[in-house]
Amino acid sequence: MMMALGMFVFSLETLAYQEFQRQTQWRHGSTSRIGTNPARQYLGRGDDTITLPGVLLPALAGTPTSLDVLRDMADSGKAWALVEGTGRVYGAWIIESLSETRTLFFPDGAARRIEFTLTLQRIDDDRVDLLGNLAGSAGNLLGWML
């Protein structure tokens, strides 16, 4: 297991990402002043974004239905716990976007190569009301995987 987002497990059998990119911002308010630099005040953390680009090769590793599972999770509007395979807990994240590019097609139209980029945004960890639950999503996830 590379990482888990809620019940979705990133691996060679499902969907393997090639890079893990994280960008964290901090907010500083600015007030203009005459004759000197603006005054700055620390306002707290800003956005925290994780981007997972990768390539899916259905004939070798992964399955295109994994992208459908992630879209289903995003459609729920819920946040999901993000846990690395090492045990590191990143907190609660929403799926902000998922893009895919399909190339190198078989005669039936199935893609041999699917490049994807998944973008996650962190939410306030105290907002447990936004977390996805097992009961609501397990059926959908299992249905996609079968």
BELLINHU-V871289 format. One record per backbone hydrogen bond with DSSP energy under -1.0 kcal/mol. CO is the residue of the C=O (numbers start at 0). NH is the residue of the N-H. If there is no record, write none. Layout:
# BELLINHU-V871289
co->CO nh->NH
co->CO nh->NH
This chain:
# BELLINHU-V871289
co->1 nh->84
co->2 nh->9
co->3 nh->82
co->4 nh->7
co->7 nh->4
co->9 nh->1
co->9 nh->2
co->11 nh->61
co->13 nh->62
co->20 nh->50
co->22 nh->48
co->24 nh->45
co->26 nh->42
co->28 nh->40
co->30 nh->38
co->38 nh->30
co->40 nh->28
co->43 nh->26
co->46 nh->24
co->47 nh->121
co->48 nh->22
co->49 nh->119
co->50 nh->20
co->51 nh->117
co->52 nh->17
co->52 nh->18
co->53 nh->115
co->55 nh->113
co->56 nh->59
co->56 nh->60
co->60 nh->56
co->62 nh->65
co->63 nh->66
co->64 nh->68
co->65 nh->69
co->66 nh->70
co->67 nh->71
co->68 nh->72
co->69 nh->73
co->70 nh->74
co->73 nh->76
co->78 nh->131
co->79 nh->92
co->80 nh->5
co->81 nh->89
co->82 nh->3
co->83 nh->86
co->87 nh->83
co->90 nh->81
co->91 nh->122
co->92 nh->79
co->93 nh->120
co->96 nh->118
co->98 nh->116
co->100 nh->114
co->102 nh->112
co->103 nh->111
co->105 nh->108
co->109 nh->105
co->112 nh->102
co->113 nh->55
co->114 nh->100
co->115 nh->53
co->116 nh->98
co->117 nh->51
co->118 nh->95
co->118 nh->96
co->119 nh->49
co->120 nh->93
co->123 nh->126
co->125 nh->127
co->126 nh->129
co->127 nh->130
co->129 nh->78
co->132 nh->136
co->133 nh->137
co->136 nh->140
co->137 nh->141
co->138 nh->142
co->139 nh->143
co->140 nh->144
co->141 nh->145
